[in-house]
Amino acid sequence: MKVLCVLYPDPVEGYPITYARDSIPKIERYPDGFPTPTPKAIDFKPGELLGSVSGELGLRRFLEERGHTLVVTSDKDGPDSVFERELPDADVVISQPFWPAYLTKERIAKAKKLKLAITAGIGSDHYDLKAAMEAGITVAEITWCNSISVAEHAVMMILTLVRNYIPSYKWVVNGGWNIADCVSRSYDLEGMDVGVVGAGRIGRSVLKRLKPFDVKLHYTDQHRLPKEVEEELGVQFHPDVESLVRVCDVISIHCPLHAGTENLFNEKLISKMKRGSYIVNTARARICDRDAIVKALETGQLAGYAGDVWFPQPPPMNHPWRWMPNHAMTPHISGSTLSAQGRYAAGVREILECWLEGRPIRNEYLVVHEGKLAGVGAHSYKV
Ligand code: NAD
């Protein structure tokens, strides 16, 4: 079996030999009791850099000892890329949403042997799910592996925008002490109306983390939460995104990218938001209309935009989100902390063990299986 694995490049100063911390907390269950990955063994130390090329998701020994071939590359775009050259005889493709191997319909047509596409992370929109269904490819992701990682990042970004953190930090490193410049765009989050689009694993975790900030919480989702969960979180349900954005000061987006969410935040929807609203998007870039976001920041309709998701990834130098005003963007990193990497590398190993031994993959990991949406895919995606 040939496994083709696309990972992001190593750090510019080389693969780390030491780390900032000696260990990471051991987490055995997620907040709803769902167990973290349970492979039979792992060949890495949790807390190591696994998502870059030299980290190899800790898979080489496991695969090669069993007589399989592992090809790891970061060269993923264009017809001459290593990914495209290696694809025709690959049985399994693995990639992370942070550095996605775009598995388009055209590439799937060339991948005659491909039977399994694994997302080392969450969010499998970089694989053409419809084409995967038609080709009989199973698509699986590591449900829950980095949901808390992203929730923490989203809360950080909400505070970053509302408190005007990045410009204030810049005054310090540039040698200034310009308090008035810093605070003339700085507010308290307390008392604001904060809404999430999608109250799945990440959305609910964001709501839970924001509750102690004494904000008014709102959400919309195609699946309404049980009444007791709404009451526990103190969150108000909105039947559609429009009624949500009208009342909110801050919106955090946590739904997958699919046919029903692409370009959801377009000029029309943004015009219905309160002037000076903030959007945090750690879900997928194409849920927002790229140019509508730039325009809304320029006119002041949005007071800030932050997130870590772009299209394409990596974005070109002239991507307007690099240069638009009042943004606090990072590269796509929220779900790839060292803590998260240990979980999704173990999750990939668990899926490969199941696949090789003919055991079923956990239903919650499945996005597409046997020609249709399955597991988390059937719950959260539309094709
Ligand atoms: P999840 O499946 O637990 O939750 C997704 C929720 O979105 C579900 O409740 C679903 O019903 C809801 N939803 C789907 N379509 C909707 C719509 N049209 N309107 C409102 N709600 C809708 O998944 P999750 O773990 O919470 O992850 C959500 C998404 O976050 C992923 O699909 C991925 O795109 C993104 N993500 C990003 C990172 C990152 O590093 N930035 C990491 C993990 C996940």
Residues whose N, C-alpha, C, O or C-beta is under 5 A from the ligand:
A	BS01	NAD	I122 G123 N146 S147 V150 V197 G198 A199 G200 R201 I202 G203 T220 D221 Q222 H223 H254 C255 P256 L257 G260 T261 T282 A283 R284 I333 S334 G335 H379 S380
